[in-house]
Amino acid sequence: MPDGQIINLLLVEDNPQDLMLAQRALRKAGLDHRTHVARDGVEALDFVFCNGPFAGRNVAAELRVILLDLKLPKIDGLEVLRRIKEDARTRIIPVVVLTSSREQRDVAEAYRLGINSYIVKPVNYELYAEAVRDLGLYWLRLNQPPKVEE
């Protein structure tokens, strides 16, 4: 991530194959230049809250959407979601769960915690890439976020 670059999309994904497909879909849509990847829950939280290697970032910097897998190492996606949504500085950031879990308890808990959408990853690679591309286009080009006062 170049110094001073505004990151609009945080992709939280630990599966190397899913990550590669998602990055390729974002690149083809011209959305990859403002994307950061976190491969586990700790890295995701460090990025969002500007801790550790991301201490130079500003929490109020324009993060337009988080695509969040639930089954993550170190800290699971539901805990990441809970921490993001309980903090006044980050609760308005849209979070889209993009996961393989169809468990109703995961769906219900994610919505209770404040997600904006819950999408089960398509098994077909082309459909998965299409879903990521469409999510990126919607949240980064079509959706109108509120202006945040610093």
Secondary structure in CASP SS format (residue, H / E / C, confidence):
PFRMAT SS
TARGET T0000
AUTHOR 0000-0000-0000
METHOD secondary structure of the structure
MODEL  1
M C 1.00
P C 1.00
D C 1.00
G C 1.00
Q C 1.00
I C 1.00
I C 1.00
N C 1.00
L E 1.00
L E 1.00
L E 1.00
V E 1.00
E C 1.00
D C 1.00
N C 1.00
P H 1.00
Q H 1.00
D H 1.00
L H 1.00
M H 1.00
L H 1.00
A H 1.00
Q H 1.00
R H 1.00
A H 1.00
L H 1.00
R H 1.00
K H 1.00
A C 1.00
G C 1.00
L C 1.00
D H 1.00
H H 1.00
R H 1.00
T E 1.00
H E 1.00
V E 1.00
A E 1.00
R C 1.00
D C 1.00
G H 1.00
V H 1.00
E H 1.00
A H 1.00
L H 1.00
D H 1.00
F H 1.00
V H 1.00
F H 1.00
C C 1.00
N C 1.00
G H 1.00
P H 1.00
F H 1.00
A C 1.00
G C 1.00
R C 1.00
N C 1.00
V C 1.00
A C 1.00
A C 1.00
E C 1.00
L C 1.00
R C 1.00
V E 1.00
I E 1.00
L E 1.00
L E 1.00
D C 1.00
L C 1.00
K C 1.00
L C 1.00
P C 1.00
K C 1.00
I C 1.00
D C 1.00
G H 1.00
L H 1.00
E H 1.00
V H 1.00
L H 1.00
R H 1.00
R H 1.00
I H 1.00
K H 1.00
E H 1.00
D C 1.00
A C 1.00
R C 1.00
T C 1.00
R C 1.00
I C 1.00
I C 1.00
P C 1.00
V E 1.00
V E 1.00
V E 1.00
L E 1.00
T E 1.00
S C 1.00
S C 1.00
R C 1.00
E C 1.00
Q H 1.00
R H 1.00
D H 1.00
V H 1.00
A H 1.00
E H 1.00
A H 1.00
Y H 1.00
R H 1.00
L H 1.00
G C 1.00
I C 1.00
N C 1.00
S E 1.00
Y E 1.00
I E 1.00
V E 1.00
K C 1.00
P C 1.00
V C 1.00
N C 1.00
Y H 1.00
E H 1.00
L H 1.00
Y H 1.00
A H 1.00
E H 1.00
A H 1.00
V H 1.00
R H 1.00
D H 1.00
L H 1.00
G H 1.00
L H 1.00
Y H 1.00
W H 1.00
L H 1.00
R H 1.00
L H 1.00
N C 1.00
Q C 1.00
P C 1.00
P C 1.00
K C 1.00
V C 1.00
E C 1.00
E C 1.00
END
